[in-house]
Amino acid sequence: IAISSSSSTTTAGFPTSPIPSYRSFSSLSSSFSDDLDASTSSSGQRRRSVSFDATVAVKSIPTRNEYSDRIRCHLWTSPKEMHHNAQRNTVEFASEHYDWHRAVEDADMFVNVQTGQKIHPVHYERHLH
């Protein structure tokens, strides 16, 4: 889907005319769903549409400081762990010749029988040498 503010051409079957500004999400959602519901393909078939209910349930999301240490450690990664993960990912991606098409799939990973954790083959191969 492409949106262009300078033309009203169509990309992927959706009009790309400028999107007007809306004061509320409910007016945007009803207008947007009406536009999509009305669109049809050149063969006359109705296209899939997206719509949003005007009534929503508002849920409060606690700030990071409101979580206990026990919960917080499961929701966020420490800088040390993030650094470790980045180093591991760099080694794994290098072993795949920096090509996401060659990424090792889950089915090709080794599995630690004690923890069930999947291990990239490059780490196993490094321990053999």
Buried (B, 14 or more C-beta within 10 A) or exposed (E): EEEEEEEEEEEEEBBBBEEEEEEEEBEBBBEBBEEBBEBEEEEEEEEEEEEEEEEEEEEEEEEEEEBEEEEEEEEEEEEEEEEEEEEEEEEBBEBBEEEEEEEBEEEEBEEEEEEEEEEBEBBEEEEEE
